[in-house]
């Protein structure tokens, strides 16, 4: 599959995602990490991560923390461009 097509498709799919998931998937993309690689590190299926990316469902807080630790992300920090609530 054409890399540009895949990148555009992922951008479109992630448009409505939670800001934390956007940061996670951006980091995965930067690292060229696959769903399978991350899934093996945090103990879920690659299909689960695909479902998160498409917005079908979301990881729980425990998994978000595991992913944040593995990707060296502070998931408790407020993402840039969001207003204080």
FIVEXDREN-342268 format. One record per residue (C-alpha): residue in one letter; x, y, z; chain; residue number from 1. Coordinates in pm, 1 decimal. Layout:
! residues N
(node A, (X, Y, Z), A, NUM);
...
//
This chain:
! residues 85
(node X, (0.0, 0.0, 0.0), A, 1);
(node X, (121.9, 350.1, -80.4), A, 2);
(node X, (275.9, 519.0, 227.4), A, 3);
(node X, (110.0, 854.8, 148.5), A, 4);
(node X, (-229.6, 687.8, 127.5), A, 5);
(node X, (-173.7, 512.1, 459.7), A, 6);
(node X, (-64.4, 838.2, 626.9), A, 7);
(node X, (-369.3, 1026.8, 496.5), A, 8);
(node X, (-598.4, 743.2, 602.0), A, 9);
(node X, (-452.7, 742.4, 954.0), A, 10);
(node X, (-489.3, 1120.8, 979.8), A, 11);
(node X, (-853.0, 1096.2, 874.2), A, 12);
(node X, (-922.7, 814.6, 1117.1), A, 13);
(node X, (-761.2, 996.6, 1407.1), A, 14);
(node X, (-938.9, 1328.4, 1342.9), A, 15);
(node X, (-1208.3, 1262.7, 1606.2), A, 16);
(node X, (-986.4, 1090.7, 1861.4), A, 17);
(node X, (-930.9, 1189.5, 2220.3), A, 18);
(node X, (-627.0, 1421.3, 2242.4), A, 19);
(node X, (-435.7, 1166.5, 2452.0), A, 20);
(node X, (-481.4, 898.7, 2186.4), A, 21);
(node X, (-372.4, 1145.3, 1919.0), A, 22);
(node X, (-46.0, 1197.8, 2107.7), A, 23);
(node X, (2.6, 823.0, 2150.5), A, 24);
(node X, (-55.0, 749.1, 1782.5), A, 25);
(node X, (163.9, 1040.5, 1673.8), A, 26);
(node X, (446.2, 899.3, 1889.1), A, 27);
(node X, (390.2, 551.3, 1743.6), A, 28);
(node X, (405.3, 699.3, 1393.7), A, 29);
(node X, (725.7, 889.0, 1478.2), A, 30);
(node X, (881.2, 565.8, 1603.3), A, 31);
(node X, (738.6, 370.2, 1306.8), A, 32);
(node X, (587.4, 135.7, 1562.3), A, 33);
(node X, (320.4, -108.4, 1451.7), A, 34);
(node X, (3.4, -196.6, 1636.7), A, 35);
(node X, (147.6, -543.8, 1689.2), A, 36);
(node X, (466.6, -411.1, 1850.7), A, 37);
(node X, (278.2, -192.5, 2097.4), A, 38);
(node X, (18.9, -460.6, 2167.8), A, 39);
(node X, (288.9, -708.4, 2267.8), A, 40);
(node X, (441.2, -457.3, 2509.2), A, 41);
(node X, (117.2, -365.4, 2687.1), A, 42);
(node X, (-64.0, -700.0, 2675.5), A, 43);
(node X, (-353.6, -638.5, 2438.0), A, 44);
(node X, (-427.0, -751.0, 2083.5), A, 45);
(node X, (-322.4, -553.9, 1777.8), A, 46);
(node X, (-693.1, -544.4, 1689.7), A, 47);
(node X, (-761.8, -357.1, 2015.3), A, 48);
(node X, (-511.7, -89.4, 1921.8), A, 49);
(node X, (-662.7, -68.9, 1574.4), A, 50);
(node X, (-1004.9, -20.7, 1734.8), A, 51);
(node X, (-866.1, 263.4, 1948.0), A, 52);
(node X, (-720.8, 429.3, 1639.2), A, 53);
(node X, (-1050.7, 411.2, 1451.7), A, 54);
(node X, (-1247.1, 535.5, 1752.2), A, 55);
(node X, (-1447.0, 215.2, 1804.3), A, 56);
(node X, (-1340.5, 204.4, 2167.6), A, 57);
(node X, (-1072.7, 338.0, 2401.7), A, 58);
(node X, (-813.9, 194.4, 2638.8), A, 59);
(node X, (-878.5, 211.4, 3010.5), A, 60);
(node X, (-670.0, 431.4, 3238.9), A, 61);
(node X, (-440.8, 145.3, 3340.9), A, 62);
(node X, (-355.9, 71.6, 2976.6), A, 63);
(node X, (-307.6, 441.0, 2902.1), A, 64);
(node X, (-53.2, 456.1, 3183.5), A, 65);
(node X, (123.9, 143.0, 3056.4), A, 66);
(node X, (137.5, 285.8, 2704.7), A, 67);
(node X, (258.4, 621.4, 2836.1), A, 68);
(node X, (533.7, 453.0, 3034.4), A, 69);
(node X, (644.1, 242.3, 2738.8), A, 70);
(node X, (642.5, 535.8, 2494.3), A, 71);
(node X, (791.8, 774.5, 2753.0), A, 72);
(node X, (486.8, 1002.8, 2742.6), A, 73);
(node X, (326.4, 1190.8, 3030.5), A, 74);
(node X, (-38.6, 1108.0, 2972.3), A, 75);
(node X, (-142.6, 1318.4, 3272.1), A, 76);
(node X, (-20.2, 1639.5, 3107.6), A, 77);
(node X, (-282.1, 1841.6, 2925.6), A, 78);
(node X, (-228.3, 1818.2, 2548.7), A, 79);
(node X, (-136.5, 2138.5, 2367.3), A, 80);
(node X, (-428.1, 2328.1, 2219.6), A, 81);
(node X, (-687.1, 2217.2, 2476.0), A, 82);
(node X, (-861.6, 2457.3, 2707.2), A, 83);
(node X, (-859.3, 2426.0, 3084.1), A, 84);
(node X, (-1179.7, 2268.1, 3209.5), A, 85);
//
